[in-house]
Amino acid sequence: MLIPEEDNINAKLEVILKRLLRSNRDITLAIVTSIEGLPMISIVPRGYNETRIAAMFATLLSISERTVVDMEIGVFKQIFIKGNDGYLLIFDAEEAVLAVSTTEKAKLGLVFLECERTAHEISRILKREK
């Protein structure tokens, strides 16, 4: 039985997100969305609305990209938000957006490294499957 192309992409993305969460226990949420804000795949705690989260992340990305251009500081790479109980990180994955939430005790250097690698891998998969 052949897997439809979209299911194959989602399966690959799910494997990547699960690997990311296994690699760092301080990452509590991971979601991949389209640039337009539609959820593609996510691993979120029960009670979270992935559609709403995806739309918020896409909005943050859009505003950030525009700000980077208007401020003439290069090309957008990532968003870093600190809250009382943790961090929200959003990374450009070219064809998509990778967003993660972490605990306040997260070792951010490791999280950034793992997320940048993951975003790059997501980008490669989506380009290959076009």
Secondary structure, 3 states (H helix, E strand, C coil): CCCCHHHHHHHHHHHHHHHHHHHCCCEEEEEEEECCCCEEEEECCCCCCHHHHHHHHHHHHHHHHHHHHHCCCCCCCEEEEEECCEEEEEEECCCEEEEEEEECCCCHHHHHHHHHHHHHHHHHHHHHCC
